[in-house]
Amino acid sequence: MSENRTVSIMLFVLGLFLIAVGIGLSTVTQTVTRYRNYYGFQIPYQETIQPYAGVGMVMVIFGIIVLIGAFIKTRSKKTVTVKMEMPKTEQI
């Protein structure tokens, strides 16, 4: 396996990993308790937040860019084909 192909495969796997981790981080939720002040009384309420949604989306976008780069790197290398022909001999 040539070095260019190995780099392309590693970039492809890295892109898939970044996309998977980014989606995982985007779906993490956390329930926090906050308090509202009504006429001097503090009333607790729960709110669900996604603390890592921004980081996850950045990782997904970066993973897509890496995948596109790996695809372009694989397609852009020029292949050289060597065609060998045997000389024809005449039969007596």
N, C-alpha and C positions, 0 to 999 in steps of 0.2 A: 504494500500500500504506500503510495507516495506521501510525501510530507504535506502537500497542498490538500490532499483528500482528508488526511488526518485532522488538519486544522479546521476544515469545513465541518467535519463530523463533530468535533469538540465544540465549535460555535453553535451548531444545531442543538446539541444536547444542553449547552448553557442557556440558549434561548428558551427551550422547553422548560428547563428548571426555573428560570426567572418568571415565566408566565405562570407556572403552577404555584410557586411561592407567593407571587403577587395576588393571584386569585384567592389563595388561602388567607392572606393578610387582610384582603378587602372584606372578607366575610366574618371576621372576628368581631363579636359584639360584646359589650360590657354594660351591665345595668348599674346605674349610679343613683343614689338617693340625694335629692336636692330639696330645698325648703323654700316655700313661698310664704310671704308675710301678708296675712289677711287681718286687718284691723288689730294689729299688735300680736296676733297668734302666728306661730310658725307651723305651717302645715307641710308635712313631708310628702313628696311624690317621687315616683321612680321614673327614670328616663333611660332609654336604651341608646347607647352611642356606639359608633364605630371608630375607635381611636386610630386604627392603622389603615384606613381607607385610602388616604392620600399617598402614603408610601407604597401601598399595594398597587395602586394604579400606575405610579411611576415605574415600578418594576415590570408590570405587564407591558407598558409601552416600550421600555428599554428591551425587554425580551423579544417583542415583535421586530424591533429594529435589528437586533442581533440575528434573528431568524432570516430576515430579508438579506442581511449582509452575508450570511452563510450561503444562502441560495444563489446570490449573485456571484460569490467567490467560486462556487462549484460550477456555475454555468459559463463564467468568463474565461476560464483557463482554456488555452488553445491546445487541441490535441493534434498530434502529428501522426499520420498514418503512413506506414511504409509498406509498399506493395512490391513483393518480389515475384518475378516471373522467371520461370525456368526456360532456357532456350529450347526450342523444338528441334529435334534431330530427325533427319530423314531416314526412313527405313530402306534398306537395300533389298 
